[in-house]
């Protein structure tokens, strides 16, 4: 467990691109969905580790707007996995003080899954120990596009004028408007790209790309990454002068 002095330098909000489930399964001669189930179990371990590591917010990339291009079997399996995860974990999340939110465009998701997502958000709405945000049918460009449409509608209705629009105004229309921007974004599996994840919000985030496939990503490795983050100097575009 980290010392208090270390914890306060850890990121308050971590976002994770959980990549490598399919490859993890294929390396073992198993179908890709086997890897997704293993990855879902890993999520619980990382969630449970966060409070002791000083992490207040965790945002995970579960299904992107581009993932519909996968086979029908894999997509259907993932949707079933999301429903089972909510059923299995809902009471534990509630008991452990976790507030759950879902971001992304829900219009393409099936009605049963959307109803379960709504119910879990309502069930955990009074929690504040830890905040878990799950991105499902989410894409950064799609999110900004939807936000711009809502903003344009407000102008059209006369509730805003064009000269009132700035970065803060647009941020208020994003799916994440109630969340702080991520301090750190982690991507597993050795890929070094951001894959349309939190494009607006991660403008000044620190990034960490690791080779570990997501089902093998342990809380110990997570803690090590946070420790490395604590030693970074974040400038946010400014030049720090020596004392």
Protein Blocks (a to p, Z undefined) as FASTA:
>chain_A
ZZfklmmmpcfbdcdddehklmmmmmnopafklmmmmmmmmmmmmmmmmmmnopabdcdd
fbdfklmmpcfklmmmmmmmmmmmmmmmmmmmmmnopacddedjfklpcfklmmmmmmmm
mmmmmgckbccdddehiafklmmmmmmmmmmmmmmnopacfklpcfklmmmmpmklmpcc
dfbdcdehhiacekhpaklmmmmaccdddfbdfklmcfklmmmmmmmmmmpccekhpacd
dZZ
